[in-house]
């Protein structure tokens, strides 16, 4: 028996079958839209629910992170939940910022280097999370996002939004090389090369699923990880 569609479902189904009178997949702009690809970088793990803040350490254990974390936060979330986060780790320190800026990024980078932090934890809203994200990109270390504002999209964005004067800069914050290749930070050269070969099979521009930007990112990750061990 054929299921009857509601008026809304019928309109939706109809919009999928045609656009401007043309079926999807036909020649022209409608068919060309399916030739575009992009690489959406999402978090490795996302933990959502009541009381999950106290499970942060357990979640971090599932990630390829090593060393002590530096907590990057702002005054209010630091006062509210900073101690609950620090109690779960042997932290390298805490850096609280008032505003998101390139100066704040440099301050976090300097603090992380001085404390020899292994990775960063961004705790709070957009200001500390975007700042920590960009700082981790500069440092080439891991990043853990702990948003205290439900509306903040930083946990699913590969970019940091940093204001400067009357403008706002949106800067890509790529994951560390070992994250790109899917290996541990101290992986052997043999492991790195094997991971690179597997990634290239799907991202090389000559492959059906290939993408030029993804290929460059994977190639650069291999170069960085092998250079670090030479």
C-alpha positions in Angstrom: 0.0 0.0 0.0 1.5 3.4 -1.0 1.8 5.8 1.9 0.0 9.1 1.3 2.1 12.2 1.6 1.1 15.3 3.4 0.9 18.6 1.4 4.2 19.7 2.9 5.9 16.4 2.0 4.5 16.6 -1.5 5.9 20.1 -2.0 9.2 19.0 -0.6 9.3 15.9 -2.8 8.4 18.0 -5.8 11.2 20.5 -5.2 13.7 17.6 -5.1 12.5 16.3 -8.5 12.7 19.6 -10.3 14.0 23.1 -10.2 12.7 25.7 -12.6 10.9 22.9 -14.5 14.1 20.8 -14.9 14.7 17.5 -13.1 17.8 17.3 -10.8 20.7 15.8 -12.7 19.8 17.4 -16.0 22.3 19.6 -17.8 22.7 23.2 -16.7 23.1 24.8 -13.3 20.9 22.3 -11.5 23.1 19.3 -12.5 26.3 21.3 -11.9 25.4 21.9 -8.2 26.1 18.2 -7.5 29.7 18.5 -8.8 30.7 20.8 -5.9 32.4 19.3 -2.9 33.7 20.6 0.4 35.5 19.2 3.4 33.5 20.0 6.6 35.7 19.5 9.6 33.6 18.5 12.6 34.7 17.7 16.1 36.0 14.2 16.7 33.7 13.7 19.7 30.7 15.7 20.9 29.3 15.2 24.4 25.9 16.8 25.1 23.6 16.5 28.1 23.0 17.4 31.8 26.1 17.2 34.0 28.5 16.3 31.1 31.0 18.9 32.3 32.1 16.4 35.0 32.8 13.8 32.2 35.2 16.1 30.4 38.4 14.2 31.5 36.9 10.9 30.4 36.0 12.4 27.0 39.5 13.8 26.5 41.0 10.3 27.2 39.5 9.2 23.9 41.4 11.8 22.0 45.0 11.8 20.7 46.1 14.4 23.2 49.1 14.4 25.5 50.6 16.6 28.1 48.9 19.1 30.4 46.2 21.4 29.2 46.1 25.2 29.4 42.6 26.4 30.2 41.6 29.5 28.2 38.5 31.2 29.5 36.9 34.5 30.5 36.1 35.8 34.0 32.5 34.8 34.3 32.7 31.1 33.1 36.0 30.8 35.1 34.2 31.9 38.2 31.2 29.6 37.5 32.8 26.3 36.4 36.5 26.9 36.1 37.3 24.9 39.2 35.2 21.9 38.0 37.2 21.7 34.9 40.6 22.2 36.6 39.8 19.5 39.2 39.7 16.9 36.5 43.2 17.6 35.1 46.8 18.4 36.1 46.5 21.7 34.3 49.4 23.7 33.0 47.6 26.9 34.0 44.7 29.2 33.3 44.6 32.2 31.0 41.5 34.5 31.3 40.8 37.0 28.5 38.4 39.9 28.6 38.0 40.3 24.8 38.8 38.2 21.7 41.6 39.9 19.8 44.9 39.1 18.1 46.7 40.3 21.1 44.7 37.8 23.2 45.7 35.1 20.8 49.4 36.0 21.2 49.0 36.1 25.0 47.6 32.6 25.0 50.3 31.3 22.7 53.0 32.8 25.0 51.3 31.3 28.1 51.0 27.9 26.5 54.7 27.9 25.4 55.9 29.1 28.8 53.8 26.4 30.6 54.8 23.7 28.0 51.1 22.9 27.6 50.2 19.9 25.5 46.8 21.2 24.4 44.3 23.9 25.0 40.8 23.9 26.6 38.5 26.7 25.5 36.0 27.3 28.3 33.1 29.7 27.9 31.5 31.5 25.0 32.8 32.8 21.7 35.6 34.9 23.0 37.7 32.3 24.8 36.7 29.5 22.4 37.7 31.4 19.2 40.8 32.7 20.8 41.9 29.2 22.0 41.1 27.7 18.7 43.3 30.1 16.8 46.0 29.8 19.4 46.0 26.0 19.1 46.4 26.4 15.3 49.4 28.7 15.9 50.9 26.2 18.3 50.1 23.1 16.3 48.5 21.5 19.3 45.1 19.9 20.2 42.0 21.9 21.2 39.0 21.0 23.3 35.9 23.2 23.2 33.8 23.5 26.4 31.0 25.9 25.5 28.9 27.4 28.2 26.6 29.2 25.8 24.2 26.9 23.9 24.0 29.3 21.0 27.7 29.3 20.2 28.7 27.4 17.1 32.4 27.3 17.7 32.4 23.6 18.5 31.3 22.7 14.9 33.2 25.4 13.0 36.7 25.1 11.6 37.2 28.9 11.8 38.0 31.5 14.4 36.2 34.8 14.3 38.4 37.6 15.8 37.4 41.3 15.8 39.9 44.0 15.0 38.7 47.6 15.1 35.5 47.9 13.1 36.1 44.6 11.2 36.0 41.0 12.1 38.5 38.5 10.7 37.4 34.9 10.1 40.5 32.8 10.0 40.8 29.1 9.3 42.1 27.0 12.2 43.2 23.7 10.8 43.6 20.6 13.1 47.1 19.5 14.0 48.9 17.3 11.5 48.3 14.1 13.5 44.6 14.8 13.5 44.6 15.3 9.7 46.3 11.9 9.2 44.4 10.1 12.1 47.5 9.0 14.0 48.9 9.6 17.4 51.2 12.7 17.9 54.2 10.4 18.4 53.5 8.0 15.6 56.5 6.5 13.9 57.4 7.5 10.4 56.2 4.2 9.0 52.8 4.7 10.6 52.7 8.3 9.3 53.6 7.2 5.7 51.0 4.4 5.8 48.3 6.8 7.0 49.3 9.2 4.3 49.0 6.6 1.6 45.5 5.7 2.8 44.3 9.3 2.9 45.7 10.0 -0.6 43.7 7.2 -2.1 40.5 9.2 -1.4 41.7 12.9 -1.4 44.0 13.0 -4.4 42.6 15.3 -7.1 42.8 12.5 -9.7 40.4 10.4 -7.6 36.6 10.6 -8.0 36.3 11.7 -4.4 39.4 13.9 -4.6 39.7 17.5 -3.5 42.7 19.8 -4.1 42.5 21.5 -0.7 42.2 18.3 1.2 45.1 16.8 -0.7 47.3 19.8 0.1 46.3 19.6 3.8 47.1 15.9 4.0 50.4 16.3 2.1 51.4 19.1 4.4 50.6 17.1 7.5 52.8 14.2 6.3 55.7 16.7 5.6 55.4 18.2 9.1 55.2 14.9 10.9 58.1 13.4 9.0 60.2 16.6 9.4 59.6 16.6 13.1 61.3 13.1 13.3 64.3 13.7 11.1 
